[in-house]
Each structure stands twice: as C-alpha cells, then as structure tokens.
Amino acid sequence: MVKAILLISLMLSVSACAKIQISETITSKPIGAATARLGWNESSHRAELKEFVGVDPVSTEWCAAFVNAVLEESGLPRSDQYNENPLLARGFLSWGVETDNPRTGDVVVFRRGNSSWKGHVGFYVTSTIYEGQEYYLVLGGNQDNSVNFSIYPVKKLLSVRRYPSEENEENEEKSEKDTEYSRQESNQNSRNEENSEEYESRNNNSYNDDSDDDNDDNDDFDDDEFQDRNMFIPQ
C-alpha cells in the first residue's frame, strides 16, 4: 500500500502563552487525505465540502461525515459499516479496535458537553502538555466550521480507535525489515567464519613450514632452546 508522505510544518497558537511546534515527516493515508482539505470552511468551500462529505456543512454537524469521507478515500471502512448513523461522532466507538497508545492517523472520539450522545471525532496528530493538562492535537472537520488542527483535552476523550489492517501492515513492514536484517547479519557471520578459517589455515601452514626448517638446520639444540624459539613461531 502506497502511503501519502507529508511534511507538516505547523505553528498552532493554543493561547498567548502556549504554542505547539510540529515539524516532522508523517506517513498516514488518512492524514494525507485530510490535509488535502486543510483550510476548507463552510463559507468559502461549502460546495466542495458538500460534495466531499455528502451533507450540507452549513445545516449539518459534519465532523463524523468528514472522517468517514477521509477513511473511504484512504481505502478504509466507514463507521456506518458498524453503526447505522454515519453522522454520529460516537458511532466511531464501534469502529476498529481501541488502543491506549495513540499514533498519528488514529481516530479519536471526544464527548461534547454533558450530552450522552453528542461528541466530536477527528484524527490524532500528537500530544502536548499545557498548564499541567494533556491535550491531543486533532486534524478534523467542523472544527470552528472548517478543516483544521485544533486541540482537545484528553480528560474529554472517550476512545482512541485504530483499524486493524493499518497495524497489521506496519507489523508486516517491520517483520520484513527484521528478516532482511537477520539475513544480512547471517551473511556477515558466514563471511567472518570463512575469513577466520582461511586465516587459521594460513597460520597453520606457516607454522608447519617454519618447524620443518628449524628441524633441518638445528637438530642438536636442547629442550630449553626449543622452548625459547617457539615463542617466535606464529601461532
């Protein structure tokens, strides 16, 4: 699977006292598809948004519709394959599998207000701490009526969701890299063994040749002299 590779350089103002700096290469198909609509808003891009998400963004809450459209474009299942209402943010609570270790591109679901059914959904980008409180930086739609990066407090988080195929694909890529590394290491060990055997063989031949010469020329030296001379024979 070919993934979109994006270079994101973003300075997001959280308040007059806090900022989040992102400057990294991010590999994620959903993040790539969502970023392609970055800056779209209800007033200037109403027609484009309506075509992409399938609802009128001015009259309909469209954060879940945006996530579903991004997932569909990325080749991943929509939430309405698991929940009847594709416009319900909390419908993503039954999508994919839950994880406690958020990764860029994961779907994050937050509660909204004190309602038992209202919520917000978007894509996780990174985490930050501000004034002792943890926040998630989220890329999503219907965030201040547009597609943008916004922060949400983790204390309002309901779930982090990940589709299994995404994790399996990364595991397969890691396994392939590990296998290639093991193969290269095995080849290197084999070469080292061959070199060691060749070196030992050469040294043995040299030892035998030197010993023969010594025996021919010095048949009458005593044991002490032989022990001293042995110290200079290559081992």
N, C-alpha and C positions, 0 to 999 in steps of 0.2 A: 504494500500500500504506500503510495506516494503521499507524503505529508507536506503541508504548507509550512515553509520556514520563514518566520517573520522576525525582523529586527525591530523591537519596540523600544523607543526612547521616549519615556513619558515622565513629565513632572506634574504630579497631581497635587493641588493645594487642598489639604484637609482643613486647615484653618490658618489664621495668620501666624501661628506658631509651629505648625507641623506640616511636613511635606513628605511624599513618598517618591523616591527616585527609582525608576526601573530602566535598566539598560542591559538587555540580555537577549540572546537568541532563543526564541521559544518555538518548539516543534509541537504543533497540535492542529489537527484539521478543524475542529470546532472554533478554536481561537482564530484561525486563519479566515474562516468564513465570516465570523462575527466582526472581525477587524475590517473586513472589506466594506462593511456598512457603518464604520465608525463615523460619528458626526451626523448621521441621518436623524432628522427630527420631524415631529408631527406637522409643523407648519411648512417647512421648505421641501420636505420629502414625503408628503402624505401619499402621493400616488405610488411612489417606489415602495414605501413600506407596506401599503395595502396589497400590492402585487406580491411582495415577498412573504408576508406573514399570513395573508389570506383574510384579514379583517381590517376594518377602518380604524386606524390608530387613534383618531380623534374621539370616537364614540365607544371604543372598546379597550379594556385593560389588555395590553398586548405583550407583556413580558414573557409569558409562557408560550404564546404563539411565535415569538421571535426565537426562543430557544429551540422549539420544535422545527422551525424552518431551517435553522442552522444545522441541527442534527441531521435532518433529511438531506441537506446539501452535502453533508460530510459522510453520507452513507451509513448513518446510524439510525436505529429505530426511534420513532417519535413516542411521546408519552401516551398518546391515545391508543397505542397498541396494548397498553397495560391499564389505562384509565379512560373512562368514557368521555371525559371533558378535556379537550386539548388546550383550553384556555385557563385551566386551573393550575396555579403555581404549585399547590400542594399535590397535584396529580403526579408530580415527579417523585414523590415519596415511594412510589411503587415501581419506579423506573430504575433499571440497572441494579447494582449492589451497593450497599452502604460501606463507606470506608472512614476510618479515623485519621487517615494520613492524606490530607488533600494535596492534589497535584494539579498543575496548570492544565486547564481544559475540563476539569471535573465540573459537574453540575452541582450548584449549591442552592438550597432551599431555605428561606427565612420566613419567620412568622411576621405578620404585619398587623400592628395594632393589637387589640385584645380579642380579635375575632378568632373563632375556632376553625374557620375555613379559608380566610384570606391569607395571602402570602406573597412572596416575591422570589423569582428564580432567575439565575444567571450563571455565568461561567467563572469559576475560581481562577485568579491570576497569581496572587501572592498574599502574604500576611504581613501585618505590621502592628506594632505596639504604640499606642498614643495615650499619654497620661495614665499609664498603668492598665489600659484596657486593650484587648486584642481586637483587631479588625481584619476583615477579608477585603481585598481589592477585587471587585467583581466587574466583569465585562458583560453587559446585558442591554436589553431593550426596555423601553418605558421607564428609564431612569432619568427623572426630570424631563420626561416627554421626548427622550432621544436615546440613541445608541451611544453609550459612553462607558468610561471607567468610573465607578463610584465605590465608596467604602461602606461596609455594613458591619455592625458589631457582632462578634461571634456569640455573644450571650443571646442573640435572637436567632441563632442558627437552629434549624430543625434537622437537617441532614446534608451530608456530602455524598453524592451519588456518582458511580462510575460504571460505564458499560463494560462487561467482562472482556469482550473482544479486544478493547483497547489495551487492557492489562496483559492479556494473553499475547498480543502482538509484540509488546515490549519485552515480555519474558522470552519469546522466541528469538527476538533480535539479540538479547543478552546471551541466550544459550548458544546461538551461532557464534558470537564473539568469543565466548568461553571455549567452545570447541576448537575454533581456529587458533586461539592462544595455546591450548593444550597440544595441538598438532605441531605448532612451531616449536614449543618447548621440547616435545619428544624428538623432533628432528635435530634440534640443537644438542640434546643429550646424546643422541646417536653419533653425531659428528664428534663430540667431545670424547666419547668412548673409542671411536676409531683412531682419533689423534693420539689418545693415551696409549692404545695398543701398539700403534706404529712407533711411538717414542720409546716405549719399553723394549720393543723388538730391536730397534736400532742400538739401544744401550747394551742389551744383552750380547749382540753381535760384536760390539766394540770391546766389551769385557772379555769375550772369548778370544778375540784376536790378540789383545794385549797379553792375556795369560799365556797363550801359546808362545809368543815372542819371548816372554820372560823365562819360560821353562827351557827354551832352546839356548839362551845366552847365559843363564845363571843357574846351572844345575846344582852347584855346590854351595849356595847361600844357606844359612841356618834358619831356624824357625822364627827367631826374633826379627831378623832382617826381612823375612817374608811378610810378617805382620805389619812392619813399618811400610813396606812397599804397597801393601794392599790399600793403605789409606789414600793412595793417589790414583787408584784404579777407579774409573767412573762406574757408579752403581746404577 
